[in-house]
Amino acid sequence: MKNLYVERAHWLMWFYDEARKRKEKHSAAMEEAVQEYRAKFPGIRVSTTTVKKALAKYRPRGIRRIFLSVPSDPTDRSQERFSAVWRDQMIMKNKLLGFPMPAPDAPVPRITFVLDVYAGPRPIYDRHNKKDPKAKRQQ
């Protein structure tokens, strides 16, 4: 599976969770997830069916522990690690393809945003039409 699909699924689930935390209904939360994703990543095709597929794949019914994602800022350590891996990858790529080696002081792309994925308990969303428990009658 390509990383794009996994990343897209986790972004959609995060947007869906944020909408559900604001007490949105399931269908409204799916629509909002699509709109938020389109605003953040313009030009990438996404629909409510994509959200449904992501929820079905990564949050199947009956599973108590699921993958949750939380956006965070990259640390300096992760930036250094990414830079080292990126330089090694570029050297290997140029060796294999027979291109001249990149300059040692060539600019390295920076990580701007990180999506942390962890296993956690399935979120429980309150029903919008949940009835209050009946008060006990005093006799």
Summary of the structure (lengths in Angstrom):
residues: 139
radius of gyration: 21.6
end to end distance: 63.9
largest distance: 90.4
contacts: 294
relative contact order: 0.15
helix: 48%
strand: 12%
